[in-house]
Amino acid sequence: MEALIETPRLIMRHFVETDLDALALSMANPDFMRFSSGVFTREQTTSFLFERVIAPARAGLPSQFALLEREENRLIGYCGFFRQLVDDVAEIEIGYRLHPDYWNRGLATEAARVVRDYAFEVLQLARVISLIHPANHASRRVTEKNGMTLEKETTFRGFPTLVFSCARTNPSS
Ligand SMILES: CC(C)(COP(=O)(O)OP(=O)(O)OC[C@H]1O[C@@H](n2cnc3c(N)ncnc32)[C@H](O)[C@@H]1OP(=O)(O)O)[C@@H](O)C(=O)NCCC(=O)NCCS
């Protein structure tokens, strides 16, 4: 599968079926799954990968990209889009998870920036959001470094959630 986006340290591409083993390992890791409903079994990762990631991407809908660390060509997580219903409004969320071996090197920020640009320049979206648990300080920093601002606090899937957002500056561009 060819690269869709390249950054100095990352290759981003669509997920494929053969990513299952690597993704299942990550999704069984409690650190990778922090601030979620918990670790995934291989079966849960299979549904996530095939139904929530690959199927929408193949239908031409915004989805998550596989993140590969360039030097090792290793799948280290994902960054991209989830379609969410927040307070009854359909939104496109930028989401990300990275293997803990790669935290605090600026990699999530490097990925989130190009994903935000992709949202506005390629997908021509008017706005994107990020949904963040108030105690998830690292994710909040990534979102802030990505130029998003706090819009409101709400309850999402039963959890207190900060809604960060960012609008395309020039809608006609
Ligand atoms: C959130 C996550 C993607 C961040 O990835 P990352 O590659 O480490 O992020 P970056 O290195 O680009 O930036 C992290 C920032 O958070 C800061 N940070 C990290 N841990 C922190 C903490 N406990 N308190 C405050 N700031 C923290 C870092 O210092 C850095 O900010 P800085 O550049 O101003 O110093 C990663 O921690 C992760 O996958 N966590 C588990 C899944 C998750 O929470 N996903 C987000 C769901 S909304």
The ligand as an ORCA input file, in Angstrom:
! r2SCAN-3c Opt
* xyz 0 1
  C      -1.959     11.361     23.359
  C      -0.793     10.782     22.550
  C      -1.262     10.412     21.164
  C       0.319     11.826     22.457
  O       1.329     11.343     21.601
  P       2.807     11.970     21.598
  O       3.467     11.572     20.312
  O       3.488     11.608     22.849
  O       2.490     13.533     21.586
  P       3.528     14.715     21.333
  O       4.898     14.254     21.696
  O       3.292     15.242     19.962
  O       3.025     15.817     22.369
  C       2.760     15.452     23.713
  C       2.689     16.726     24.557
  O       2.046     16.420     25.793
  C       2.903     16.716     26.866
  N       2.616     15.753     27.902
  C       2.848     14.425     27.892
  N       2.406     13.880     29.035
  C       1.886     14.879     29.774
  C       1.273     14.957     31.070
  N       1.091     13.864     31.794
  N       0.871     16.171     31.522
  C       1.029     17.284     30.761
  N       1.600     17.271     29.521
  C       2.020     16.081     29.052
  C       4.282     16.618     26.290
  O       5.220     17.332     27.087
  C       4.050     17.264     24.923
  O       3.892     18.675     25.018
  P       5.096     19.717     24.683
  O       5.496     19.473     23.260
  O       4.469     21.034     24.927
  O       6.217     19.372     25.630
  C      -0.218      9.504     23.234
  O       0.110      9.839     24.564
  C      -1.214      8.360     23.259
  O      -1.333      7.603     22.302
  N      -1.924      8.218     24.395
  C      -2.907      7.141     24.559
  C      -4.088      7.300     23.640
  C      -4.756      8.648     23.760
  O      -4.900      9.213     24.829
  N      -5.201      9.142     22.600
  C      -5.920     10.384     22.533
  C      -7.354     10.165     22.822
  S      -8.219     11.724     22.748
*
